[in-house]
Amino acid sequence: MNINHEWPSTAEEAIVIQQSLRDQVITTDQLDDVQYVAGVDVGFEAEGSITRAAVAVLTLSDLQVCDRAIARRPTSFPYIPGFLSFREVPAVLDAIALLTMTPDLLLCDGQGIAHPRRLGIACHLGLLTNIPSIGVAKSLLVGRHAEVGNEKGDRQPLIHKGELVGVALRTRPKTKPLYISLGHRISLETAITYVLHCTTKYRLPETTRHAHRLASGPAIDQPESSTTPARDQPPEQMSLWS
């Protein structure tokens, strides 16, 4: 499926695009063998006039960074909650194009279907790239949930207008939960499984933690190493359900 559209300049134009794309989001598992997982995050420079997008690719087996990219472009859409993908995705697409490999799964710092019009950045990016994607948000945008238990893996359904749109997930004891929602080509339960696998001793998954450092930390635009594994020599495969 090849999806493309013109980039809008107003919220009214963006709503039309969101409404046209929301029904194309696939909410069931359509993943191949996942060997490489990528974190996606966006920061801003020059008082918000430059968008700085970062993608960090990790091997699923041991969560080691094997590729990364940073891309910058002038910010072309205003900051409006519920429309952040129109502000951020163009630069993210630039960063993905700079990678030496195509990740099998994207973990995005932001919402998936836990969004007023069910099209957060994880959905939008997943549709445009056709890569399975997950929304991993640090804050609540829509919906309500019951109190989440204090242990890693505890969760509560996130409900918006009577619809299950995600979960509030505890990824580390005594820290605020993350808000997990499917983005594209993945089910919610599978999304939760991957997020927990990618989360070690920190609140954020290693994927988005590395991407956040690239997007908002000191600018280091060169690869961390030259040992990027070739696609014809993949790392040892693993199953999260074995």
Buried (B, 14 or more C-beta within 10 A) or exposed (E): EEEEEEEBEEBEBBBEBBEEBBEEBBBEEEBEEBBBBBBBBBBBEEEEEBBBBBBBBBBBEEBBBBBBBBBBBEBBBEEEEBBBBBBBBBBBBBBBEBBBBEBBBBBBBBBBBBBBBBBBBBBBBBBBBBBBBBBBBBEBBBBEBEEBEEEBEBBBBBBBEEEBBBBBBBBBEEEBBBBBBBBBBBBBEBBBBBBBBBBEEEBBBBBBBBBBBBBBEEEEEEBBEEEBBEEEEEBEEBEEEE
